[in-house]
């Protein structure tokens, strides 16, 4: 596995998104199975693992801390703060909380769960409209000065917010949803990252599984799976959006690859400082995802993908309306 730079932080060119092991995609994975796949990812060259206090809440960080403990000094662990979650009970208010004192308490709790002395990369999970981003960046700057955090990042932030935060504490990475059917960051966020030397981490790089080609009109999701309320996964929207999968399949067949590998290779080809973090519960899918690094897309291939995608109108918003209000702050 080759390496890439997020700012001055070196990581594997494909990371591993840990969220799906504990939340959002139905019942949580068996703990030992979770440990097994995280260690399998490391054995295959993955050195960048993404978690958050909100996943579970708390259980995902505990899983990551246990699984990666044997090779802690060889991996980069990213986690996040920003939701209003009771640190003792895990109860959620449903709102945001990036008050400096809360950030500090969350970091101390995350350090204990992850079994680390310092958090490699700490993201604000969502921009809190009630706390100036300068105050948030200042709080993280203090934590960096104390050695509890090494690098600062933002998730789902606008270019203007990124610039304001960077003026107080330089950012290492920005994380947002980005894939062939979710290209919002291209207009302003990616140019800002390039200008400031910030790495970019696409979450849901496979469109929450849709771009793999493994989902069809007969697919059913568990009641706790977030895709049951995601507009793009409504039956009528899926029918229209299958055009993206057809495009990926055409290219994949010619390149002797899979649609998932083409989708990830396309992201890797956009910028050398982009590091996608696909997640999976299956070793077979892990191997498939990591195989994307061996897929070479020519300029002609990329033009075909871009031209084809530009002619498809995405049906449905990427998140439910309430969730969309908490993005691009």
PEKA-V329504 format. One record per helix or strand. SS is the DSSP state (A for helix, B for strand). FROM is the first residue (numbers start at 1). TO is the last residue. Records with the same first field share a line. If there is no record, write none. Layout:
# PEKA-V329504
SS: FROM-TO ; FROM-TO
This chain:
# PEKA-V329504
B: 3-6 ; 9-12 ; 16-17 ; 25-25 ; 48-50 ; 76-81 ; 83-85 ; 92-96 ; 119-124 ; 149-155 ; 173-177 ; 179-179 ; 182-182 ; 199-203 ; 225-225 ; 274-274
A: 19-21 ; 31-43 ; 59-74 ; 100-114 ; 133-145 ; 159-168 ; 184-186 ; 189-196 ; 210-212 ; 226-228 ; 231-233 ; 235-255 ; 259-270 ; 283-294 ; 299-310 ; 321-324
